[in-house]
Amino acid sequence: MSRSTSTKQIYFFGALGGLLFGYDTGVIAGALLFIRQELSLTPLAEGIVVSSLLVGAMVGAAFAGRLADSLGRRRLGQITAVTFAVGAVGAALAPGPAVLVLWRIVLGLAVGAASVTIPLYLAEIAPTRIRGAVSTLNALMITVGILVAYIMNSALAPFEAWRWMLGLAVLPALVMLGGLTTMPETPRWLIRKGRAAEAREVLARTRAPEEVEQELAQISEVERMERERAGLRDVFAPWLRRTLFIGAGLAALSQLVGINTIIYYAPTTLSTVGFGDSAAIIANAGIGVVNVAMTVVAIWLIDKVGRKPLLQYGALGMLASLAVLALTSLLSAEGSAVVGVVTVVCLALFIMSFAVSWGAVAWVVMSEIFPLNVRGAAMGVATFALWTANFIISLLFPVLLDALGIGLLFLGFAAICAVAFVFVRYLLVETKGRSLEEIELGLRGQKTATRA
């Protein structure tokens, strides 16, 4: 690693995979309008094209945790960057639907790996006092990637250039690969591998001088306690089951509230209420701007307000916006101008509520609550739950939209938001201001970081 790499560069390149995550998940929203026309896709085929990436993400997430624990967070990040680049080129050159689905599965492997590795890296590299803000950079990069995808969709829509939309992801993938060559490994992984001198060097670059030896000793103590544990088997140990349930529950609920029906299908949804294709893509780009802006707000708030309050208020905001959208659609005449306006406003309010809460905070909590010796594997289990929920929603949305209409469908998502509020209210307590080692020691003392 390069000694000249600044702390800001470490955080930036550590989070850059989130931009590719966001771009590759968001770009399909605009590209799908033209893929559907050119390849004559049915609603089910649309769902398969979109959700094929999620199949890959499920597999990538399932294996990435163990690979991150064995190879290291940084090396797996490099492998992920190469996979992003290859998958982007392959998808752009795909001659037909079957090959496109295949390459989107490859891209999904990279997305799944990034969704595990990036939160782990950022949580382990950051000091406790700003860990929430640094970890939230992952969510910010995801939203920036989605926005960049929407902007490129808008710019290329007049040319119906969906292949360029998909292929441009190769550029940030190459930047990510280059940046990671200068990055350090996390001190916690280095300690686990017996490389204490390197861990001390990394801590010295990201901590105040008086904090280095104290944190090194704390990490080493927890590592000694874990040394004889069984690794993957410990993920499902009785003392950790509650925490694993909460992590997987947060992950799944963050998708079941319906966020990706907007990320993937907003132009499709807007076109059903009277927007033309180009107007729908432009409106979608505006929603992307809101997404980025509110994620910045989340970075500012998370270490001040805390994780739990943001998740609770976010769930209520999503519930209200979806309920209004659903009721307006059910009570107004089909094709009404009122429905179009209310749909755009409610989608924007939903994105605001999600981005400032579940979009950013769920990832942070998931990266904080698991113990070091199984952190990668447990994060993989939770993230697998996330991508499974994402896959189910994304595959079924076009079919359900066609069968039920916007009103009933979004009323169902509003009900899931209510479940998310109750889940957080009764199962989660605050982790802000506590080191990862303090959280783990609390777990081992039967005072879990997630217990009220």
Kinemage of the C-alpha trace (Angstrom):
@kinemage 1
@onewidth
@group {chain A} dominant
@subgroup {mainchain}
@vectorlist {calphas} color= white
{ca met a 1} P 0.000 0.000 0.000
{ca ser a 2} L 1.100 3.563 -0.591
{ca arg a 3} L 2.042 5.649 2.419
{ca ser a 4} L 0.986 8.757 0.540
{ca thr a 5} L -2.646 7.678 0.386
{ca ser a 6} L -4.623 10.145 2.522
{ca thr a 7} L -7.424 9.224 4.900
{ca lys a 8} L -9.956 10.853 2.561
{ca gln a 9} L -8.665 8.781 -0.353
{ca ile a 10} L -8.963 5.638 1.757
{ca tyr a 11} L -12.597 6.385 2.484
{ca phe a 12} L -13.317 7.431 -1.116
{ca phe a 13} L -11.856 4.389 -2.829
{ca gly a 14} L -13.176 2.162 -0.050
{ca ala a 15} L -16.687 3.298 -0.947
{ca leu a 16} L -16.271 3.566 -4.737
{ca gly a 17} L -17.676 0.100 -5.341
{ca gly a 18} L -20.980 1.488 -4.102
{ca leu a 19} L -21.096 3.747 -7.179
{ca leu a 20} L -20.872 0.700 -9.442
{ca phe a 21} L -23.431 -1.082 -7.264
{ca gly a 22} L -25.787 1.878 -7.751
{ca tyr a 23} L -25.098 2.357 -11.448
{ca asp a 24} L -25.629 -1.271 -12.402
{ca thr a 25} L -28.821 -1.552 -10.359
{ca gly a 26} L -30.205 1.836 -11.479
{ca val a 27} L -29.321 1.897 -15.171
{ca ile a 28} L -31.838 -0.814 -16.024
{ca ala a 29} L -34.693 1.570 -15.133
{ca gly a 30} L -34.176 3.625 -18.296
{ca ala a 31} L -32.593 0.952 -20.463
{ca leu a 32} L -35.541 -1.372 -19.907
{ca leu a 33} L -37.893 0.891 -21.852
{ca phe a 34} L -35.823 0.368 -25.002
{ca ile a 35} L -34.779 -3.231 -24.318
{ca arg a 36} L -38.474 -4.067 -23.949
{ca gln a 37} L -39.263 -2.564 -27.342
{ca glu a 38} L -36.273 -3.946 -29.243
{ca leu a 39} L -36.443 -7.453 -27.796
{ca ser a 40} L -40.291 -7.639 -27.452
{ca leu a 41} L -40.247 -8.570 -23.765
{ca thr a 42} L -43.373 -9.732 -21.928
{ca pro a 43} L -43.970 -8.474 -18.349
{ca leu a 44} L -42.503 -11.726 -17.013
{ca ala a 45} L -39.479 -11.431 -19.335
{ca glu a 46} L -38.944 -7.872 -18.095
{ca gly a 47} L -38.882 -9.190 -14.564
{ca ile a 48} L -36.335 -11.845 -15.530
{ca val a 49} L -34.019 -9.303 -17.213
{ca val a 50} L -34.141 -7.050 -14.157
{ca ser a 51} L -33.979 -9.776 -11.519
{ca ser a 52} L -31.198 -11.776 -13.209
{ca leu a 53} L -28.712 -9.321 -11.708
{ca leu a 54} L -30.228 -10.095 -8.325
{ca val a 55} L -29.715 -13.834 -8.789
{ca gly a 56} L -26.028 -13.117 -9.231
{ca ala a 57} L -26.103 -10.757 -6.260
{ca met a 58} L -27.573 -13.480 -4.044
{ca val a 59} L -24.750 -15.851 -5.013
{ca gly a 60} L -22.120 -13.133 -4.716
{ca ala a 61} L -23.326 -12.130 -1.262
{ca ala a 62} L -23.493 -15.751 -0.095
{ca phe a 63} L -19.809 -16.364 -0.881
{ca ala a 64} L -18.342 -12.874 -0.442
{ca gly a 65} L -18.381 -12.939 3.346
{ca arg a 66} L -16.197 -16.013 3.611
{ca leu a 67} L -13.928 -14.762 0.825
{ca ala a 68} L -13.572 -11.398 2.583
{ca asp a 69} L -12.558 -13.223 5.767
{ca ser a 70} L -10.000 -15.394 3.982
{ca leu a 71} L -8.611 -13.191 1.180
{ca gly a 72} L -9.084 -9.827 2.864
{ca arg a 73} L -11.465 -6.957 2.229
{ca arg a 74} L -9.144 -5.131 -0.189
{ca arg a 75} L -8.231 -8.109 -2.386
{ca leu a 76} L -11.866 -9.132 -2.757
{ca gly a 77} L -12.614 -5.526 -3.723
{ca gln a 78} L -10.085 -5.795 -6.567
{ca ile a 79} L -11.654 -9.017 -7.819
{ca thr a 80} L -15.050 -7.321 -7.638
{ca ala a 81} L -13.841 -4.371 -9.740
{ca val a 82} L -12.633 -6.707 -12.500
{ca thr a 83} L -15.974 -8.536 -12.451
{ca phe a 84} L -17.839 -5.225 -12.757
{ca ala a 85} L -15.783 -4.269 -15.815
{ca val a 86} L -16.148 -7.608 -17.603
{ca gly a 87} L -19.879 -7.805 -16.848
{ca ala a 88} L -20.540 -4.276 -18.143
{ca val a 89} L -18.844 -4.966 -21.475
{ca gly a 90} L -20.593 -8.308 -21.825
{ca ala a 91} L -24.051 -6.861 -21.151
{ca ala a 92} L -23.483 -4.011 -23.606
{ca leu a 93} L -22.542 -6.429 -26.391
{ca ala a 94} L -25.240 -9.015 -25.666
{ca pro a 95} L -26.912 -10.120 -28.943
{ca gly a 96} L -30.180 -11.243 -27.348
{ca pro a 97} L -32.188 -11.626 -24.114
{ca ala a 98} L -30.581 -14.900 -22.984
{ca val a 99} L -27.030 -13.561 -23.239
{ca leu a 100} L -28.072 -10.280 -21.612
{ca val a 101} L -29.508 -12.231 -18.676
{ca leu a 102} L -26.247 -14.214 -18.402
{ca trp a 103} L -24.073 -11.097 -18.252
{ca arg a 104} L -26.408 -9.423 -15.770
{ca ile a 105} L -25.919 -12.460 -13.539
{ca val a 106} L -22.156 -11.860 -13.778
{ca leu a 107} L -22.706 -8.206 -12.863
{ca gly a 108} L -24.842 -9.419 -9.986
{ca leu a 109} L -21.920 -11.423 -8.604
{ca ala a 110} L -19.978 -8.157 -8.379
{ca val a 111} L -22.923 -6.260 -6.892
{ca gly a 112} L -23.432 -8.946 -4.245
{ca ala a 113} L -19.734 -9.008 -3.358
{ca ala a 114} L -19.610 -5.209 -3.156
{ca ser a 115} L -22.679 -5.102 -0.922
{ca val a 116} L -20.860 -7.279 1.622
{ca thr a 117} L -17.288 -6.049 1.312
{ca ile a 118} L -17.716 -2.272 1.205
{ca pro a 119} L -19.696 -1.880 4.453
{ca leu a 120} L -17.249 -4.245 6.169
{ca tyr a 121} L -14.241 -2.294 4.948
{ca leu a 122} L -15.585 1.116 5.893
{ca ala a 123} L -16.833 0.035 9.333
{ca glu a 124} L -13.493 -1.583 10.185
{ca ile a 125} L -11.260 1.196 8.850
{ca ala a 126} L -13.119 4.147 10.452
{ca pro a 127} L -12.674 5.555 13.977
{ca thr a 128} L -15.617 4.967 16.332
{ca arg a 129} L -16.585 8.645 16.584
{ca ile a 130} L -17.241 8.953 12.836
{ca arg a 131} L -17.928 5.323 11.957
{ca gly a 132} L -21.570 6.002 11.126
{ca ala a 133} L -20.741 8.843 8.738
{ca val a 134} L -17.900 6.928 7.048
{ca ser a 135} L -19.979 3.761 6.717
{ca thr a 136} L -22.792 5.817 5.197
{ca leu a 137} L -20.431 6.773 2.349
{ca asn a 138} L -21.351 3.383 0.893
{ca ala a 139} L -25.008 4.405 0.689
{ca leu a 140} L -24.023 7.813 -0.693
{ca met a 141} L -21.978 6.207 -3.451
{ca ile a 142} L -24.878 3.877 -4.263
{ca thr a 143} L -27.223 6.846 -4.654
{ca val a 144} L -24.637 8.752 -6.714
{ca gly a 145} L -24.277 5.698 -8.947
{ca ile a 146} L -28.037 5.512 -9.377
{ca leu a 147} L -28.169 9.239 -10.203
{ca val a 148} L -25.336 8.926 -12.737
{ca ala a 149} L -27.250 6.041 -14.316
{ca tyr a 150} L -30.404 8.168 -14.517
{ca ile a 151} L -28.467 11.074 -16.053
{ca met a 152} L -26.878 8.816 -18.645
{ca asn a 153} L -30.302 7.290 -19.340
{ca ser a 154} L -31.712 10.796 -19.921
{ca ala a 155} L -28.818 11.788 -22.197
{ca leu a 156} L -28.977 8.599 -24.255
{ca ala a 157} L -32.763 8.150 -24.325
{ca pro a 158} L -33.247 10.199 -27.546
{ca phe a 159} L -30.945 7.705 -29.284
{ca glu a 160} L -32.494 4.643 -27.579
{ca ala a 161} L -28.864 3.662 -26.873
{ca trp a 162} L -29.453 1.108 -24.134
{ca arg a 163} L -26.190 -0.701 -24.926
{ca trp a 164} L -24.185 2.440 -24.133
{ca met a 165} L -26.223 2.874 -20.951
{ca leu a 166} L -25.118 -0.561 -19.754
{ca gly a 167} L -21.538 -0.441 -21.059
{ca leu a 168} L -20.418 2.853 -19.520
{ca ala a 169} L -20.126 1.150 -16.121
{ca val a 170} L -16.718 -0.112 -17.255
{ca leu a 171} L -15.167 3.329 -16.617
{ca pro a 172} L -15.737 3.593 -12.835
{ca ala a 173} L -14.836 -0.111 -12.551
{ca leu a 174} L -11.358 0.641 -13.908
{ca val a 175} L -11.025 3.643 -11.577
{ca met a 176} L -11.980 1.450 -8.640
{ca leu a 177} L -9.442 -1.198 -9.614
{ca gly a 178} L -6.679 1.399 -9.868
{ca gly a 179} L -7.604 3.076 -6.584
{ca leu a 180} L -7.645 -0.160 -4.621
{ca thr a 181} L -3.980 -0.810 -5.442
{ca thr a 182} L -3.078 2.042 -3.063
{ca met a 183} L -5.466 1.053 -0.271
{ca pro a 184} L -4.552 -0.509 3.092
{ca glu a 185} L -6.234 -3.613 4.475
{ca thr a 186} L -8.372 -3.116 7.586
{ca pro a 187} L -6.548 -3.313 10.947
{ca arg a 188} L -9.043 -5.845 12.312
{ca trp a 189} L -8.439 -8.289 9.454
{ca leu a 190} L -4.669 -7.793 9.757
{ca ile a 191} L -4.768 -8.557 13.494
{ca arg a 192} L -6.777 -11.674 12.795
{ca lys a 193} L -4.045 -12.804 10.373
{ca gly a 194} L -1.254 -12.107 12.889
{ca arg a 195} L 0.040 -8.971 11.125
{ca ala a 196} L 0.023 -6.627 14.102
{ca ala a 197} L 2.757 -4.305 12.793
{ca glu a 198} L 0.778 -3.574 9.634
{ca ala a 199} L -2.383 -3.083 11.681
{ca arg a 200} L -0.588 -0.527 13.847
{ca glu a 201} L 0.557 1.324 10.723
{ca val a 202} L -2.990 1.495 9.335
{ca leu a 203} L -4.377 2.694 12.669
{ca ala a 204} L -1.697 5.379 12.816
{ca arg a 205} L -2.956 6.762 9.498
{ca thr a 206} L -6.615 6.890 10.503
{ca arg a 207} L -6.549 7.526 14.290
{ca ala a 208} L -5.243 10.140 16.680
{ca pro a 209} L -1.829 9.085 18.106
{ca glu a 210} L -3.220 8.483 21.598
{ca glu a 211} L -5.890 6.124 20.216
{ca val a 212} L -3.622 3.746 18.295
{ca glu a 213} L -2.264 1.499 21.049
{ca gln a 214} L -5.553 1.475 22.960
{ca glu a 215} L -7.535 0.327 19.934
{ca leu a 216} L -4.843 -2.140 18.901
{ca ala a 217} L -4.993 -3.726 22.363
{ca gln a 218} L -8.782 -3.841 22.284
{ca ile a 219} L -8.863 -5.527 18.862
{ca ser a 220} L -6.161 -7.988 19.938
{ca glu a 221} L -8.064 -8.894 23.111
{ca val a 222} L -11.243 -9.674 21.209
{ca glu a 223} L -9.238 -11.671 18.661
{ca arg a 224} L -7.686 -13.772 21.473
{ca met a 225} L -11.169 -14.532 22.791
{ca glu a 226} L -12.251 -15.718 19.352
{ca arg a 227} L -9.174 -17.674 18.324
{ca glu a 228} L -10.541 -21.110 19.204
{ca arg a 229} L -14.013 -20.524 17.844
{ca ala a 230} L -15.260 -22.477 14.847
{ca gly a 231} L -15.698 -19.665 12.320
{ca leu a 232} L -18.714 -20.242 10.105
{ca arg a 233} L -20.374 -22.560 12.637
{ca asp a 234} L -20.314 -19.697 15.127
{ca val a 235} L -22.567 -17.632 12.828
{ca phe a 236} L -25.462 -19.833 13.949
{ca ala a 237} L -24.401 -20.225 17.594
{ca pro a 238} L -27.261 -19.706 20.084
{ca trp a 239} L -25.752 -16.532 21.560
{ca leu a 240} L -25.653 -14.919 18.103
{ca arg a 241} L -28.985 -16.064 16.638
{ca arg a 242} L -30.954 -13.041 17.804
{ca thr a 243} L -28.399 -10.678 16.299
{ca leu a 244} L -28.304 -12.650 13.054
{ca phe a 245} L -32.114 -12.513 12.890
{ca ile a 246} L -32.072 -8.749 13.400
{ca gly a 247} L -29.357 -8.203 10.797
{ca ala a 248} L -31.131 -10.373 8.219
{ca gly a 249} L -34.484 -8.798 9.128
{ca leu a 250} L -33.190 -5.274 8.613
{ca ala a 251} L -31.652 -6.328 5.301
{ca ala a 252} L -34.813 -7.976 3.981
{ca leu a 253} L -37.154 -5.204 5.156
{ca ser a 254} L -34.963 -2.574 3.486
{ca gln a 255} L -36.005 -4.187 0.188
{ca leu a 256} L -39.522 -5.373 0.993
{ca val a 257} L -40.664 -1.782 1.619
{ca gly a 258} L -40.565 -1.417 -2.167
{ca ile a 259} L -37.523 0.765 -2.824
{ca asn a 260} L -36.398 -1.145 -5.878
{ca thr a 261} L -39.782 -0.939 -7.520
{ca ile a 262} L -38.800 2.730 -7.799
{ca ile a 263} L -35.106 2.281 -8.580
{ca tyr a 264} L -35.782 -0.270 -11.339
{ca tyr a 265} L -39.293 0.545 -12.481
{ca ala a 266} L -40.012 4.239 -11.829
{ca pro a 267} L -40.099 5.105 -15.567
{ca thr a 268} L -42.388 2.121 -16.127
{ca thr a 269} L -44.625 3.245 -13.243
{ca leu a 270} L -44.709 6.847 -14.469
{ca ser a 271} L -45.522 5.735 -18.008
{ca thr a 272} L -48.619 3.955 -16.655
{ca val a 273} L -49.962 7.260 -15.273
{ca gly a 274} L -49.546 9.255 -18.480
{ca phe a 275} L -45.859 10.180 -18.835
{ca gly a 276} L -44.080 9.665 -22.137
{ca asp a 277} L -40.868 7.589 -22.127
{ca ser a 278} L -38.493 10.579 -22.214
{ca ala a 279} L -40.527 12.522 -19.640
{ca ala a 280} L -40.595 9.484 -17.361
{ca ile a 281} L -36.795 9.130 -17.550
{ca ile a 282} L -36.278 12.844 -16.822
{ca ala a 283} L -38.658 12.702 -13.846
{ca asn a 284} L -36.764 9.631 -12.665
{ca ala a 285} L -33.486 11.593 -12.787
{ca gly a 286} L -35.091 14.213 -10.529
{ca ile a 287} L -35.940 11.471 -8.047
{ca gly a 288} L -32.283 10.399 -8.231
{ca val a 289} L -31.154 13.914 -7.220
{ca val a 290} L -33.434 13.740 -4.179
{ca asn a 291} L -31.947 10.336 -3.330
{ca val a 292} L -28.386 11.698 -3.268
{ca ala a 293} L -29.317 14.871 -1.348
{ca met a 294} L -31.088 12.988 1.433
{ca thr a 295} L -28.246 10.485 1.750
{ca val a 296} L -25.941 13.448 2.435
{ca val a 297} L -28.381 14.479 5.164
{ca ala a 298} L -28.174 10.943 6.577
{ca ile a 299} L -24.365 11.213 6.787
{ca trp a 300} L -24.765 14.427 8.772
{ca leu a 301} L -27.401 12.988 11.111
{ca ile a 302} L -26.384 9.404 11.775
{ca asp a 303} L -23.708 10.047 14.426
{ca lys a 304} L -25.808 12.821 15.994
{ca val a 305} L -29.363 11.462 16.022
{ca gly a 306} L -28.466 7.779 16.009
{ca arg a 307} L -29.471 4.719 14.040
{ca lys a 308} L -32.778 3.745 15.626
{ca pro a 309} L -34.594 7.109 15.434
{ca leu a 310} L -33.695 7.525 11.763
{ca leu a 311} L -34.986 4.049 10.930
{ca gln a 312} L -38.246 4.629 12.801
{ca tyr a 313} L -39.036 8.038 11.331
{ca gly a 314} L -38.007 6.833 7.885
{ca ala a 315} L -40.449 3.918 8.069
{ca leu a 316} L -43.279 6.300 9.010
{ca gly a 317} L -42.391 8.667 6.160
{ca met a 318} L -42.387 5.822 3.634
{ca leu a 319} L -45.677 4.501 4.973
{ca ala a 320} L -47.381 7.898 4.645
{ca ser a 321} L -46.138 8.596 1.107
{ca leu a 322} L -47.086 5.154 -0.191
{ca ala a 323} L -50.508 5.275 1.466
{ca val a 324} L -51.299 8.645 -0.145
{ca leu a 325} L -50.087 7.407 -3.536
{ca ala a 326} L -52.146 4.226 -3.250
{ca leu a 327} L -55.338 5.941 -2.140
{ca thr a 328} L -55.041 8.624 -4.815
{ca ser a 329} L -54.631 5.962 -7.483
{ca leu a 330} L -57.598 3.967 -6.184
{ca leu a 331} L -59.963 6.935 -5.825
{ca ser a 332} L -59.073 8.963 -8.940
{ca ala a 333} L -60.041 8.330 -12.548
{ca glu a 334} L -57.493 6.370 -14.588
{ca gly a 335} L -55.222 8.697 -16.567
{ca ser a 336} L -56.129 11.677 -14.394
{ca ala a 337} L -53.562 14.495 -14.300
{ca val a 338} L -53.925 14.490 -10.516
{ca val a 339} L -52.700 10.903 -10.347
{ca gly a 340} L -49.607 11.789 -12.378
{ca val a 341} L -48.664 14.734 -10.153
{ca val a 342} L -49.363 12.871 -6.908
{ca thr a 343} L -47.345 9.874 -8.152
{ca val a 344} L -44.235 11.993 -8.788
{ca val a 345} L -44.570 13.830 -5.448
{ca cys a 346} L -45.175 10.663 -3.442
{ca leu a 347} L -42.329 8.794 -5.109
{ca ala a 348} L -40.021 11.715 -4.267
{ca leu a 349} L -41.231 11.785 -0.637
{ca phe a 350} L -40.755 8.030 -0.399
{ca ile a 351} L -37.197 8.341 -1.702
{ca met a 352} L -36.498 11.173 0.773
{ca ser a 353} L -37.713 9.048 3.676
{ca phe a 354} L -35.839 5.950 2.516
{ca ala a 355} L -32.543 7.656 1.687
{ca val a 356} L -32.244 9.430 5.040
{ca ser a 357} L -32.997 6.235 6.934
{ca trp a 358} L -33.168 2.670 5.642
{ca gly a 359} L -31.109 3.322 2.525
{ca ala a 360} L -28.112 4.429 4.580
{ca val a 361} L -28.627 3.268 8.156
{ca ala a 362} L -29.514 -0.400 7.613
{ca trp a 363} L -26.140 -0.982 5.928
{ca val a 364} L -24.339 0.704 8.819
{ca val a 365} L -26.097 -1.343 11.503
{ca met a 366} L -25.489 -4.577 9.606
{ca ser a 367} L -21.759 -3.819 9.464
{ca glu a 368} L -21.608 -3.024 13.197
{ca ile a 369} L -23.474 -5.733 15.064
{ca phe a 370} L -21.587 -8.928 14.139
{ca pro a 371} L -18.428 -10.204 15.909
{ca leu a 372} L -15.051 -10.074 14.183
{ca asn a 373} L -14.417 -13.786 13.669
{ca val a 374} L -17.641 -14.226 11.684
{ca arg a 375} L -18.267 -10.646 10.573
{ca gly a 376} L -17.770 -11.393 6.905
{ca ala a 377} L -19.776 -14.620 6.971
{ca ala a 378} L -22.609 -13.138 9.049
{ca met a 379} L -22.707 -10.056 6.832
{ca gly a 380} L -22.948 -12.454 3.891
{ca val a 381} L -25.981 -14.178 5.456
{ca ala a 382} L -27.718 -10.846 6.093
{ca thr a 383} L -26.899 -9.543 2.628
{ca phe a 384} L -28.117 -12.791 1.059
{ca ala a 385} L -31.461 -12.112 2.774
{ca leu a 386} L -31.401 -8.599 1.295
{ca trp a 387} L -30.831 -9.790 -2.266
{ca thr a 388} L -33.369 -12.588 -1.915
{ca ala a 389} L -36.040 -10.066 -0.908
{ca asn a 390} L -34.891 -7.743 -3.699
{ca phe a 391} L -35.131 -10.594 -6.222
{ca ile a 392} L -38.665 -11.543 -5.196
{ca ile a 393} L -39.939 -7.953 -5.359
{ca ser a 394} L -38.210 -7.151 -8.655
{ca leu a 395} L -39.291 -10.355 -10.389
{ca leu a 396} L -42.941 -10.039 -9.367
{ca phe a 397} L -43.432 -6.269 -9.655
{ca pro a 398} L -44.249 -6.071 -13.411
{ca val a 399} L -46.706 -8.952 -13.090
{ca leu a 400} L -48.352 -7.541 -9.939
{ca leu a 401} L -48.511 -4.052 -11.438
{ca asp a 402} L -50.259 -5.466 -14.487
{ca ala a 403} L -52.665 -7.543 -12.368
{ca leu a 404} L -53.415 -5.224 -9.428
{ca gly a 405} L -52.600 -1.707 -10.565
{ca ile a 406} L -50.575 0.909 -8.686
{ca gly a 407} L -53.128 1.497 -5.931
{ca leu a 408} L -53.405 -1.953 -4.375
{ca leu a 409} L -49.744 -2.760 -4.977
{ca phe a 410} L -48.422 0.305 -3.168
{ca leu a 411} L -50.948 -0.149 -0.383
{ca gly a 412} L -49.272 -3.501 0.241
{ca phe a 413} L -45.847 -1.840 0.395
{ca ala a 414} L -47.252 0.689 2.889
{ca ala a 415} L -48.271 -2.207 5.143
{ca ile a 416} L -44.726 -3.605 4.989
{ca cys a 417} L -43.416 -0.174 6.066
{ca ala a 418} L -45.609 -0.478 9.158
{ca val a 419} L -44.013 -3.863 9.894
{ca ala a 420} L -40.557 -2.279 9.490
{ca phe a 421} L -41.426 0.389 12.070
{ca val a 422} L -42.548 -2.231 14.611
{ca phe a 423} L -39.445 -4.348 13.934
{ca val a 424} L -37.104 -1.466 14.733
{ca arg a 425} L -39.197 -0.192 17.627
{ca tyr a 426} L -39.101 -3.449 19.558
{ca leu a 427} L -35.898 -5.214 18.472
{ca leu a 428} L -33.231 -2.575 17.885
{ca val a 429} L -31.379 -0.211 20.205
{ca glu a 430} L -28.596 2.238 19.559
{ca thr a 431} L -25.045 1.339 18.508
{ca lys a 432} L -23.703 4.844 17.896
{ca gly a 433} L -20.754 5.902 20.002
{ca arg a 434} L -19.670 2.323 20.764
{ca ser a 435} L -16.616 0.662 19.230
{ca leu a 436} L -17.070 -2.575 17.303
{ca glu a 437} L -15.231 -4.370 20.103
{ca glu a 438} L -17.528 -2.887 22.770
{ca ile a 439} L -20.559 -4.053 20.793
{ca glu a 440} L -19.081 -7.545 20.516
{ca leu a 441} L -18.151 -7.776 24.173
{ca gly a 442} L -21.716 -6.774 24.995
{ca leu a 443} L -22.985 -9.629 22.824
{ca arg a 444} L -20.768 -12.133 24.620
{ca gly a 445} L -21.955 -10.789 27.984
{ca gln a 446} L -25.586 -11.418 26.957
{ca lys a 447} L -26.218 -7.654 26.688
{ca thr a 448} L -26.613 -7.487 22.973
{ca ala a 449} L -26.252 -4.294 21.011
{ca thr a 450} L -29.636 -5.029 19.574
{ca arg a 451} L -31.590 -5.763 22.683
{ca ala a 452} L -33.909 -3.191 24.271
